Amino acid sequence: MTTIEQILEGIKKGRALYESVRGSVSLSTELPGNELFLGDNLTYMKELLERGCSGAFKLIYIDPPFFTRSSFNASVKVTGAEGKSYRIHHLAYDDKFDRNLEYYIENMTARLLMMKDLLADDGLMWVHLDWHSSHYIKLVLDELMGAGNFVNEIVWCYKSGGSGKKHFARKHDTILVYSKTKAYHINVPTEKSYNRDYKAYRFKGVKEYQDEKGWYTLVNMKDVWNIDMVGRTSAERTGYATQKPLELARRIIEASTEEGDLVGDFFCGSGSVLEASYELGRVFAGCDSEELAAAMSRKRLKKAGAEFRFLRETEASGRTGRADITVISRDELADGRYLYRCSLTDFVPDIETGSIRMKDRAYVDEAIVSDRLQFADHVMVDPDFDGKFECKYIFDIKSEEITFISDGRPALTVVDIFGREYAAEVN
């Protein structure tokens, strides 16, 4: 089967998948507040449509798998014997798609159609890709959104990344921007355009400015953006392999939305777009299928001070490990609820050694013997558990006391440093 045939067949199958999942549209409108969903984004987007969110999102940005046929790692630090620190590299997500282009196109088509339903008539969809798949997905988007609704191809340039002897160094990603109608909203910022030799032109009617570099004019921003990647020493670095910089996220959000608008990121990774949305006063709805991504997003949103709901497609699956929470005190309040003070007293992580780099596995074994509690990262609390876990509090085990108010039916989930969840035994 040729490449074009695979794309056409993938689009056909993707449309069928979309139709099988889509369902009916709710007549009510229950727009989300800030929320993060762990699970398949098809499930989450269907739920949003059922809640009446059709046409509600002013901006949808996605950074989906690039069809690289590769796996990507994240890194964490552990402490072994005698206080020695080690950096452990482990699997973050797999982008292999069975090495089948048709399957990749099918999955992307179904999801892009869902996003089209969620996108506002004056909204914009930004699809972040690279050389592996941007040419394929451009054809898909032309078909689904309409070639006439193509707005921009943004080229994001950076210094980091690999190089080779048989090709020029690949130092850019491509972001495809599409609208749903011609009435889309966009706020194109200005940027400096320096005069030749940095000297003043003094043209009539042209306003010029001067800085330490020389004379310049202000022009509409070009479609080539030079923004540094998140460096190894950057304060915003999470350790997630494909983390995107906040500066990039802010530029996209400010160009596409106003304060209070709804922003969707359905492959949210480590949460850069969610954090930037919160900082800029937008409402966010984020989703990822990987526990590690959800864990990193939760932590950075908590650090930023964001209030949000955390939801799961399914309850946390059972682990062979164990998490024990001890109730230190349980004091009844005037309104009949209780103030809990708890502590993590034991934690036995369920380590998937196959996801850890071979040469790092001995360091993990050493760290478990040294102090297995260090493998617990944070605790999520549903203070009023009704059978479906909904996180309302997050506590950093290393720096915070687990204190919360409950009606007497709390459920606690411990998350390890690899993002894996454990339903805790509360004693």
N, C-alpha and C positions, 0 to 999 in steps of 0.2 A: 504494500500500500504506500503510495507517495505521501509526502508531507502534506500537500494540500488536501488529499483525500482523508488523512488522519484528522486534520483540523475540521473539515466539514462533517465528518462522522462524529467527532467529539462535540461539536456544537449541537448536532441533532440529538445525541444522547443526553447532553446537558440540558437541553430544552425539555426532554422527557422527564429527567430527574427533577427539574424545577416544577413541572406540572404535577408530579406525583407527591411532592412535598408541600407545595404552595398552600393549598386549601382555600377557604373562604376568607374574605376581609371583614373585620369587625366594623360595625357601624358606630361603636363607641370610640372614645379617644382617651387613652390612658398613657400619656407621654411619660417616658422614663425620666427619673431624676438621674443623678450620677450613679452608674452601676457597672459592675464587672461580672461577666458570665464565663464560667469554666465549662467548656463543652463544644460540640460541633456548632459552627456558626450558622449552618443551615437550620438547625433546631432553634437557635436563638433568634434568627431573623424571622422565622415562621411565627415564633411567639410574639415578637414585636408587631408583626402584621396583624395577628389575632387581637392584640391589645389596641389596635386602631392607629398604628404609627405609619401607615401608608402616606408617603409624601411629606414626612415630618422632619427629615434630616437635611439641614442646609449644607452640610459637608459630610461626605463619606471618603475617608482615606484608608487605603489598605496597603500593606507591605506583605503580600502573600509569598508562598514558596515560589522561587524563581525557575524551577525545573532545572536545577543545577546538577541533579543526579548525585548529590553529596549529602553528607551528614554534617551537622554543626554542633560545636561544643559550647559549654559555659564553664566557668571556673569558680571554685570556692576555696577558702582557706581553712585548714584544720591544724591542730597542734598535736604533735606527737610527744614522745618521751623527752624529758628535760626541757620542755617548753619550746622545742624546735617547730617552726611553722613550715607547712607545705601547701602549695597550690595544686588543687586537684581539678583535672579537666574531665568533664563528663558530658554525655550526650544531651543536647538541648532539644533538637528536633531533627527529623529525617525528611529530606527533600528529594527522595528517590522516585516516587510515583511509579514504582515498578518499571522505571526507565521507559515508560510508554507515553508518547506525546498525546495520543487520543484520550487516554484516561485523564491526563492533566487538563486538557481542554474541556472535557466533559465536566469535571469538578469545578473549574473556574467559571464555565458558562452558567451552570446552575446558580452559583453564588452571585455572580454579577447580575443576573436577572432579578434575584431577590433584592439586591442593593438598588437596582433601578426602581423597583416598587417603593422602597423606603425613601428614595431621594426626592427632595422637594422640587417643584417645577422650576424654581429659581436657584436650585442648588448645584453643586459641582462634585464630581467624583474624581478623586486622584488615585491612580493605580501605579504603585511604585515597583519597578522591575529593573532588570539589567540586561546585558547583551544575550543572556541565555534564552529569554522568552519575550522580550518586549515586542519583537516583530510578530510573533504568533498572537499575542494578546491584543495588539493593535488591530489585527484583522477581526478578532472576535468582538472587540468593542465597536468597531465600525458597523458590524452586523447587528449587534444588540442595541446600541445607543443611537445608531445612525451616523454615517460618515460626516454629515453636515453638522453634527453636534460635537465634533472634535474641536477643542478650544486651544490646547497647547501641548507641546512636548517640552517638558522641563529637563534640562541636563544638569544633574547635580555632580559637580566635580570635587574631588578630594585628593589629598596627597597619599593617603595610606593605601594599602592593598598590594597585591602581588604583581610580579612582572615575569617576563620570559624572554628567552633568546630568539624565539621564532615569531614573535608578535610585539607590537607596541604595548607598553604597560597600560593595563585596563584600569582607568582611574575615574570612572564616572558611572552613575546610575541614570536610568531614564524614568521619568514620572509622566504618565499619560493623563491628561485632564480632559474630561468630557462633561457636557451638560445634558440635561434632559429636554430642555427647550431653549429657544433663543433668548429667553428672558432671564438668563442666569445673572446672579450677583457676583461681581468681582471687584476688588479694590486693589488695583495695581500700585505698589509702592514706587517711590522714586529712588534713584541712586546717583552717585556722582559719576560724571563723565568728564575726565580731565582734558583740557585743551592741548593742542599740539605744542610740545615743548613747555607745557604747563604755564604758558603766557596768556595774558588777557587778550581776547579777541576784540572786545568793545563794539560788537555788532549792535545796531539799533534794534531795540525791542527785545534783546536777549539778556536775561538777568544772569550775571556771573557771580561766583563766590570764590573765596580764597581760603586755603588752609596752609598748613606747614609744608605741604607737598607742592602746591601751586594753585593755579586758577582752574575752575571747573564750572560746569552747568549741571542742573538737575534734569534727568531724563527718566522716562518710564523704565522700570527694571527690565533687563533683558531675560531671555529664557535660559541662560547659562548661569548657574549659581555656584559660586565658590564658597563652600562651607566645610570646615574641618570635620572629620569624623570624630567620634568620641575616643579620645586618646587613652592610653593605659594609665595615665596619672590624672585624668579628668575627674573632678568631684562628682560628676553625674554618672560615671561608669558603674554599671551593675555587674559586669562579667558575662552578660548575654551576648552571644556571638554576633548577632545581626542588629544590635542596638543602634537606633538612629538618634542623631543629636537633637536636643531641644530647640536649638536655633532653627533647624529645618522645619520642625513641627510648628513652631510659632509663626514662621513666615507663611506657611500654608493656611493655617487657621485664621490669621489676621487678614489674608487676602480673600478668604471665602466666606467669612461669617462676621456677625456682629455679636456684642455681648448678649448672653442669654440664649443664643442659637444652639441647636442640637447637633452634636458631632458624633459620628460613628466610626469606630475602628474595629473591624471584625477579624483582623489578624493582629492583635495588639502587641504581641511579643512582650517586651519588658515594660511597656506602658508609656513611652515617650509622648505620644499624642494625647493620651489621657491626662498626664500631668500638665502638659502645656495648655490643654483645654481648661483645666481647673484654674490654672494661674491666670488665664485670660478671661475668666468669667463666663465660659461656655459650659453647657451641660454635655456630659459625655456618656456614651454607651459603648463599652468595650467587650471584646470576646476573644478567647483563645482556647484551643483544645489541649494545650500542654499545661500540666500542673506547675512546672517550673516557671513558665511565663506568667501564669496567674499569681504565683507566689511573689515574683519580683514586682509585678504591677501593684499588688496589694501593699507591699512594703514601701514603695516609693510614693504612692498616693497617701499613705498614712503619714510618712515623713513630711509631705507637702501640706498636711493639715486638711486634706479633702475628706468630706463625709460622703459615703457611698454604700450601696448595697452590693454584697457579694452573693452570687447565685451559682448553683451547679446544675448541670443537666441531669446527673445522677448522684446519689450519695457516694461519699468517699468509699472506695473499694477496700475490702479487708486486706490488711498486711499481716505478714507473719511476725512483724515486730510488735512492740507494745509501748504505750504511753500511759503513765500513771500520774494523775493529778490528785493532790491532797488538798482538801478543804481545811484551811487554817482556822477560819472563823466564818460564822453564818449568823448575822445579826438582823433581827426583824426590824423593819422600819415602820413609821406611823401609817403608811398607806397599805400595809400588809405585805409588801414585797420584802426582799432580803438583800443585804449587802454581803457579798461573798469576797473573801480573800483566799486565794489559792496559790499553790506552788507545784511546779513540775518536780516530782520526786524520783522518777525513774523513766528512762527512755531507752528502748532497744530498737535501733533503726533496722529497717529491712533494706539492706544494701543490694542494689542490682549491680553486681560487679561487671557484668557484660557491658554496661553503659559507661564504665570508667576506663580511662586510658590505661593500658596494660602496665606501664611503668609507674603509675600512681597507686595501684591497688595495694601494694605493701604499705604505703603511707596511710591509707585508710585503715588497714588492719591495726597498725600501730596506734593511730589516733583513737580507735574504739577502745582498745585496752587502756590507753592513757586516761580518757574521759569521754564516755559515750554520750553524756548529756550535751556536749558541744555540738552534736549532730542535730539537735533540736533548734530550729531557727525562730519560729514564732507560734503563738497560739491564737486561734480564732474562737470566738465565743458567740453562741446563739443563746441569749439569756432566757428566752421563752420558747423553747423547742416544741414544735407542734407536729413533728414527724418529718418535716422537710427542713433541712438545715439552712439557715440564713444568717450569715456572719454580720454581727452588729458591732463587735469590738475586736481589735487586733492588739496583741501585746508582744513586744520584743522580749523574748525570754532572757536575753543577756543583760537587759538594762531596765526592765519594767516589772513592777509587781502586778500580778493578775488579780485585778480588783474590778468588780462589776455588780450591777443591781439586777436582780432576777425575780420572777414570780415564783421561783422554787423548782423550775424545770429546766435548768441549764444544760446545754450540750457543748462540749469543748472538743476542738480538733487541733492536734499538734501537727505542725508542718516542719519537715526536716530541711536541711540545707540544700537538698536536691529538688525541693518543691513537692515532695511526696507527702500525702496527708494520712493521718492516723486518728481514728475516732478514739478519744481518750477515755480511760476508766477513771471516773471521779469517785473518790473515797472520802 
